[in-house]
Amino acid sequence: MTRQLYTPEFKRRAVALLLESGKSVARMDQELDIKENTLYNWKKLYQDKPDSAFSNSPQFSEQELEIRRLKAKIAELEEDKTILKKAAAFFARESR
């Protein structure tokens, strides 16, 4: 298994999204497709030393972060759609 490499900007943006959204780390790890522990570590690094956090990190662009966020949103919407279909079928049976 290969290790994911992220740019400092990607990490800062992910932490900013986490802090601004008010969502839990567990929820954001799904949306960004980043391991929960990784996000916790990034958040701690950023909160401890915001100016020097993420200074020596490999590269992923902000576009990659946006693509991951959008893929997670698509997956969430597809899951919602599936649940709604099942609920509609259930209520259709119940109303007979």
trRosetta pair geometry for C-beta under 8 A, 3 or more apart (Angstrom, degrees):
i j d omega theta_ij theta_ji phi_ij phi_ji
4 34 7.8 -136 91 -121 156 77
4 60 7.7 0 175 -47 95 142
5 57 7.2 164 -172 174 77 78
5 58 3.2 -24 177 84 122 136
5 59 6.6 16 126 37 107 41
5 60 6.7 157 101 -34 63 96
6 10 4.3 -123 -174 86 99 133
6 11 5.4 116 120 -53 125 87
6 14 7.8 -19 -176 -9 153 139
6 57 5.9 -24 86 162 67 128
6 58 6.7 82 40 77 24 76
6 59 7.5 -8 179 -161 20 8
6 60 4.7 -45 -125 23 59 118
7 10 4.5 104 53 0 79 101
7 11 7.1 -145 94 -2 46 84
7 57 6.1 129 -157 103 21 106
7 58 6.9 -80 -77 117 50 39
7 59 4.3 34 -73 -129 96 55
7 60 5.3 -142 -2 45 86 52
7 61 6.8 47 6 -81 140 31
8 11 5.7 -57 -151 38 35 111
8 12 6.2 34 153 -19 68 106
8 53 7.7 144 -152 114 99 65
8 54 3.7 136 -135 136 83 107
8 55 6.3 40 -98 -94 142 21
8 57 4.9 142 -61 42 68 115
9 12 5.7 -53 -144 38 31 111
9 13 6.1 31 156 -19 65 108
9 61 7.8 -6 84 -146 124 40
9 62 6.2 -64 133 -60 118 94
10 13 5.8 -58 -147 38 27 110
10 14 6.3 28 154 -21 64 107
10 57 8.0 -126 50 120 100 136
10 59 7.9 128 -8 -160 126 40
10 60 4.6 36 -63 77 161 96
10 61 7.1 104 -71 110 108 7
10 62 6.7 -159 -90 -83 68 49
10 64 6.7 -17 -114 71 129 112
10 65 5.4 178 -141 -54 84 117
11 14 5.7 -53 -145 35 30 111
11 15 6.4 26 156 -14 64 106
11 42 5.1 -147 -164 -140 100 127
11 46 7.8 -172 143 -62 98 115
11 53 7.4 -137 120 139 126 102
11 54 4.3 -178 73 -107 140 144
11 57 6.2 61 -14 58 136 175
12 15 5.9 -58 -149 39 30 107
12 16 6.1 32 153 -21 65 108
12 46 7.1 137 -116 -109 63 126
12 53 7.3 131 -86 96 86 110
12 54 6.1 -134 -46 45 85 155
13 16 5.5 -52 -144 37 31 114
13 17 6.3 35 154 -20 64 103
13 62 5.9 122 -45 -121 168 92
13 65 5.5 61 101 159 133 177
14 17 5.8 -52 -150 35 30 112
14 18 6.4 33 150 -21 62 106
14 28 7.6 124 -176 161 85 123
14 32 5.7 88 -133 -150 107 161
14 34 6.4 32 -153 1 148 163
14 39 6.8 -118 148 -117 120 90
14 42 6.4 14 90 123 117 160
14 65 6.3 -136 -67 -130 85 125
15 18 5.4 -52 -149 35 34 116
15 19 6.2 26 156 -14 68 107
15 39 7.7 163 -90 -157 67 74
15 42 5.2 -140 -68 135 109 107
15 43 5.5 162 -130 -94 101 60
15 46 4.6 117 178 -18 165 165
16 19 5.9 -58 -143 41 29 105
16 20 5.8 20 162 -12 67 115
17 20 6.0 -60 -134 45 24 104
17 21 5.7 23 167 -23 64 116
17 28 6.8 146 113 -142 102 125
17 32 7.3 134 86 -69 145 129
17 65 7.9 179 -19 173 146 125
17 69 7.6 -122 -148 -97 161 134
18 21 6.3 -60 -140 33 17 107
18 23 7.0 -99 -142 65 55 87
18 25 6.6 26 -148 -100 127 67
18 28 4.9 20 -104 -115 87 176
18 39 6.4 150 -87 -171 149 115
18 43 6.2 -90 103 -88 152 115
19 43 7.5 149 -59 -131 95 101
21 28 6.8 143 60 -86 146 113
23 27 4.4 -106 173 83 113 130
23 28 5.2 134 98 -53 119 91
23 31 7.6 39 112 3 163 143
24 27 4.6 96 57 5 82 100
24 28 7.0 -155 93 -2 43 87
25 28 5.8 -59 -143 43 32 108
25 29 6.2 39 156 -30 67 102
25 36 5.7 96 135 -154 103 83
25 39 4.9 166 -157 105 100 126
25 40 5.6 48 -161 -68 162 78
25 43 7.0 -93 -96 -15 120 149
26 29 6.0 -48 -148 24 27 111
26 30 7.3 25 152 -15 56 102
26 36 5.8 7 -101 -116 58 127
27 30 6.1 -59 -165 32 35 109
27 31 6.6 26 147 -14 68 110
28 31 5.4 -57 -144 41 40 111
28 32 5.7 13 165 2 75 113
28 34 7.8 -20 130 53 84 105
28 39 6.1 148 95 -148 114 160
29 32 6.5 -66 -135 53 25 92
29 33 7.7 70 168 -108 55 7
29 34 5.5 -108 -138 77 69 66
29 35 6.2 -6 -153 172 125 13
29 36 4.3 -66 -51 -77 163 65
29 38 7.7 122 -120 53 108 92
29 39 5.4 -128 -79 -4 91 140
30 33 7.4 17 -172 -72 26 48
30 72 5.9 130 135 -149 68 123
30 76 8.0 99 132 -70 119 106
31 68 7.8 94 140 133 54 86
31 69 5.8 22 159 -131 93 67
31 72 4.0 146 -144 122 43 156
31 73 7.1 42 -141 -55 93 69
31 76 7.7 -5 -98 -37 83 133
32 39 7.5 120 61 -83 136 125
32 65 6.8 -18 -141 -150 102 78
32 68 5.3 52 -161 123 49 126
32 69 6.1 -7 -95 -78 64 74
32 72 6.7 -38 -38 -24 23 153
33 68 4.7 -121 30 -160 113 115
33 71 7.1 0 -31 81 134 122
33 72 6.3 -154 -36 -64 87 111
34 38 5.3 -111 166 83 97 128
34 39 5.5 112 107 -55 117 98
34 68 7.8 63 -34 157 86 154
35 38 4.3 91 68 1 89 109
35 39 7.2 -163 93 -6 48 83
36 39 5.9 -58 -153 36 33 109
36 40 6.4 34 151 -19 67 105
37 40 5.5 -51 -148 36 35 114
37 41 6.3 36 154 -19 66 105
38 41 5.8 -56 -151 36 30 111
38 42 6.3 29 152 -18 65 106
39 42 5.6 -52 -143 37 33 111
39 43 6.2 35 156 -21 66 106
40 43 5.8 -56 -148 35 28 112
40 44 6.4 26 155 -17 64 107
41 44 5.8 -56 -148 37 30 109
41 45 6.2 32 154 -19 65 106
42 45 5.7 -54 -147 37 30 113
42 46 6.2 28 156 -18 65 109
42 53 7.7 98 -163 175 63 126
42 54 7.4 33 -140 -68 92 113
43 46 5.8 -59 -149 39 27 110
43 47 6.2 21 157 -15 65 110
44 47 5.9 -59 -142 40 28 106
44 48 6.0 26 160 -18 66 111
45 48 6.0 -61 -145 38 24 108
45 49 6.7 -47 179 48 62 87
45 53 4.4 125 138 -134 97 110
45 54 6.9 111 123 -41 137 74
46 49 7.7 -97 -140 68 17 49
46 50 5.5 42 -176 -106 65 69
46 53 4.6 173 -92 117 53 179
46 54 7.6 8 -79 -16 86 108
47 50 7.1 22 -105 -62 17 89
48 53 7.5 122 62 -77 81 110
49 52 4.6 -35 149 53 122 96
49 53 5.4 152 89 -52 80 80
50 53 5.9 -37 -133 4 25 119
52 55 5.6 -34 -173 -36 66 128
54 57 5.2 -36 -164 -5 78 134
60 64 4.4 -86 175 63 101 155
60 65 7.2 115 125 -43 111 79
61 64 5.0 117 59 -3 68 96
61 65 7.6 -124 108 2 50 84
62 65 5.4 -47 -157 33 44 116
62 66 6.5 44 146 -18 69 103
63 66 5.6 -55 -149 39 35 111
63 67 6.2 38 152 -22 67 104
64 67 5.7 -50 -145 35 31 113
64 68 6.4 31 155 -17 63 106
65 68 5.9 -57 -150 37 29 110
65 69 6.3 30 153 -20 64 107
66 69 5.6 -53 -145 36 32 113
66 70 6.2 29 157 -16 66 107
67 70 5.9 -58 -147 39 28 108
67 71 6.3 30 154 -20 64 107
68 71 5.7 -53 -145 36 30 112
68 72 6.4 31 155 -19 64 105
69 72 5.8 -56 -152 36 29 111
69 73 6.4 30 150 -20 64 106
70 73 5.5 -51 -146 35 35 113
70 74 6.4 39 153 -21 65 102
71 74 5.6 -50 -149 33 33 114
71 75 6.5 33 152 -18 64 104
72 75 5.7 -53 -149 36 33 112
72 76 6.3 35 151 -20 65 105
73 76 5.6 -52 -148 36 33 113
73 77 6.3 31 154 -17 65 106
74 77 5.8 -57 -148 39 29 109
74 78 6.3 30 154 -19 65 106
75 78 5.7 -53 -146 36 30 112
75 79 6.4 33 153 -20 63 105
76 79 5.7 -54 -151 35 31 112
76 80 6.5 33 150 -19 64 104
77 80 5.4 -49 -147 35 35 115
77 81 6.4 40 152 -23 65 103
78 81 5.5 -50 -148 33 33 115
78 82 6.5 36 152 -20 64 103
79 82 5.7 -52 -151 33 33 113
79 83 6.5 32 152 -17 64 105
80 83 5.8 -57 -151 37 32 111
80 84 6.3 30 153 -18 66 108
81 84 5.7 -56 -147 38 30 111
81 85 6.4 34 153 -22 65 104
82 85 5.7 -52 -149 32 31 113
82 86 6.6 27 154 -15 63 105
83 86 5.8 -58 -151 38 32 109
83 87 6.2 30 152 -18 66 108
84 87 5.6 -53 -143 38 33 112
84 88 6.2 35 156 -22 66 105
85 88 5.8 -54 -147 35 29 111
85 89 6.4 27 154 -17 63 106
86 89 5.8 -54 -148 37 31 110
86 90 6.3 35 152 -21 64 107
87 90 5.6 -53 -148 35 32 114
87 91 6.3 23 158 -12 66 108
88 91 6.1 -59 -144 42 28 104
88 92 6.2 33 154 -25 64 107
89 92 5.6 -52 -145 33 30 114
89 93 6.6 30 155 -18 63 103
90 93 6.0 -59 -156 34 30 108
90 94 6.3 25 151 -18 66 111
91 94 5.3 -52 -140 39 37 115
91 95 6.2 36 160 -23 68 106
92 95 6.2 -56 -146 33 27 108
92 96 7.5 40 152 -34 56 97
93 96 6.2 -49 -166 10 35 115
